[in-house]
């Protein structure tokens, strides 16, 4: 049986590079939210952001509450439908809260734009975005990204929580998937 690494064209960011960037982002977030009245409500967007979320949130030096949300505009074959569905909502009430949404990758911007509007409609005090990866070449909707790990090329990226058909999430680095795996051009 082939190893998962056999399907990776090249490593884009190493485990060490990701950890260093997560640490930098955590320091900036802690500084930016040091004076808020209530603990920062950190929301990990599952499943892809789980590793990045953990690495960022555990390094924050301010009071926080954890929560998770599953929202998707993709089908089982990683094709975007354009319609966002919330499959698991928050356990905490967002009303009057400062919210940090932690995402794995922002490409079209559709899901993140939907979530910002959704939480503002629920009377959140503020909604800020922290994403591991930004793929601006795929953007369909403008989204203000407050904290960004890395800008990436228009390639299929897996590892460190990101998947293709539920595979490769457990790779400790971010890699570009070989086109032969997903039928890309």
C-alpha positions in Angstrom: 0.0 0.0 0.0 1.3 3.4 -0.9 1.8 6.0 1.8 -0.1 9.3 1.8 3.1 11.1 0.9 3.2 9.3 -2.5 0.2 11.4 -3.5 1.8 14.7 -2.7 3.4 16.7 -5.5 5.4 18.9 -3.1 5.3 20.3 0.5 4.1 23.9 0.5 4.6 24.7 4.2 6.3 22.5 6.8 5.0 21.7 10.2 7.6 24.1 11.7 6.6 26.9 9.4 2.9 26.4 10.3 3.7 26.4 14.0 5.7 29.6 13.8 2.9 31.4 11.9 0.2 30.2 14.3 2.3 31.5 17.2 2.6 34.9 15.5 -1.1 35.1 14.8 -2.0 34.1 18.4 0.2 37.0 19.7 -1.5 39.5 17.4 -5.0 38.2 18.3 -4.2 38.4 22.0 -3.0 42.0 21.6 -6.0 43.0 19.6 -8.6 41.6 22.0 -6.8 42.3 25.3 -9.4 44.9 26.4 -12.7 43.2 25.6 -15.3 42.8 28.4 -16.2 39.2 27.9 -14.0 36.2 27.0 -13.4 36.0 23.2 -15.7 33.4 21.6 -13.4 31.4 19.4 -15.2 29.3 16.8 -13.4 26.6 14.9 -15.0 25.8 11.5 -15.0 22.0 11.3 -13.6 19.7 10.1 -10.8 21.4 8.2 -9.7 24.0 10.8 -9.4 21.7 13.8 -5.6 21.5 13.8 -5.0 25.2 13.1 -7.7 26.2 15.6 -6.1 24.2 18.3 -2.6 25.6 17.6 -3.9 29.2 17.5 -6.3 29.1 20.4 -4.1 27.3 22.9 -1.5 30.1 22.5 -3.9 32.9 23.2 -3.1 34.8 26.4 -6.6 36.3 26.9 -9.7 34.6 28.3 -11.5 32.6 25.6 -14.5 30.3 25.2 -14.3 27.4 22.7 -17.0 26.6 20.2 -17.4 24.8 16.9 -19.5 25.1 13.8 -19.9 23.0 10.7 -20.8 25.0 7.7 -20.2 23.9 4.1 -20.8 24.9 0.5 -19.1 21.8 -0.8 -20.4 18.4 -1.7 -18.7 15.0 -1.1 -16.6 15.5 -4.2 -15.1 18.8 -3.1 -17.2 20.8 -5.6 -18.8 24.0 -4.3 -22.5 24.3 -4.5 -22.6 28.1 -3.8 -25.2 27.5 -1.1 -24.0 27.5 2.5 -25.5 25.0 5.0 -24.9 25.0 8.7 -24.7 21.4 9.8 -23.7 22.1 13.4 -24.4 25.4 15.1 -22.8 27.0 18.2 -23.5 25.9 21.7 -22.9 29.5 22.9 -25.2 32.5 22.2 -23.3 34.9 20.0 -25.4 38.0 21.0 -23.1 40.7 22.3 -20.0 38.7 21.9 -16.7 39.3 20.1 -16.3 36.3 17.8 -13.2 35.0 16.2 -14.0 32.5 13.3 -11.0 30.2 12.7 -11.0 28.6 9.2 -8.7 26.4 7.3 -8.9 28.0 3.9 -10.8 30.9 2.3 -11.1 30.5 -1.5 -14.5 31.6 -3.0 -15.3 33.6 0.2 -18.9 32.3 0.0 -19.0 30.5 3.4 -17.1 33.1 5.3 -19.3 35.9 3.9 -22.4 34.0 4.9 -21.0 33.4 8.4 -20.2 37.0 9.0 -23.7 38.1 8.0 -25.2 35.2 10.1 -23.4 36.2 13.3 -24.0 39.9 12.8 -27.7 39.1 12.3 -27.5 37.3 15.7 -26.3 40.6 17.2 -22.6 39.6 17.7 -20.6 42.6 18.9 -17.9 41.9 16.3 -16.8 39.1 14.0 -13.2 38.7 13.0 -11.7 36.1 10.6 -8.5 34.1 11.1 -7.6 31.7 8.3 -4.7 29.4 7.8 -4.8 29.8 4.1 -6.1 32.5 1.7 -6.6 31.6 -2.0 -7.4 35.0 -3.5 -7.3 33.7 -7.1 -10.6 31.8 -6.4 -12.4 34.7 -4.7 -16.0 35.3 -5.7 -17.1 37.4 -2.7 -15.1 40.0 -1.0 -14.1 39.0 2.6 -12.0 41.0 5.0 -9.5 38.6 6.5 -8.2 39.9 9.8 -5.5 37.3 10.4 -4.0 35.2 7.6 -1.5 32.4 7.9 -0.4 32.2 4.2 -1.5 33.3 0.8 -1.5 30.2 -1.5 -1.6 29.5 -5.2 -4.6 28.0 -7.0 -3.6 24.4 -6.3 -5.4 21.6 -4.4 -3.8 21.8 -0.9 -4.1 19.0 1.7 -2.7 18.2 5.1 -2.9 19.8 8.5 -6.7 19.4 8.5 -7.4 20.0 4.9 -8.6 17.0 2.9 -9.5 15.6 -0.4 -12.5 13.2 -0.1 -11.8 12.9 3.7 -8.2 11.8 3.1 -4.8 13.5 3.9 -6.1 15.6 6.9 -3.6 14.0 9.2 -0.5 15.0 7.3 1.5 17.3 9.6 2.4 19.7 6.8 0.5 21.4 3.9 1.2 19.9 0.5 0.0 20.2 -3.0 -2.0 17.1 -4.1 -0.9 15.4 -7.3 -3.4 16.3 -10.1 -3.7 12.6 -11.0 -5.4 12.0 -7.6 -8.3 14.4 -8.2 -8.4 14.6 -12.0 -7.2 18.2 -12.1 -5.9 19.9 -15.2 
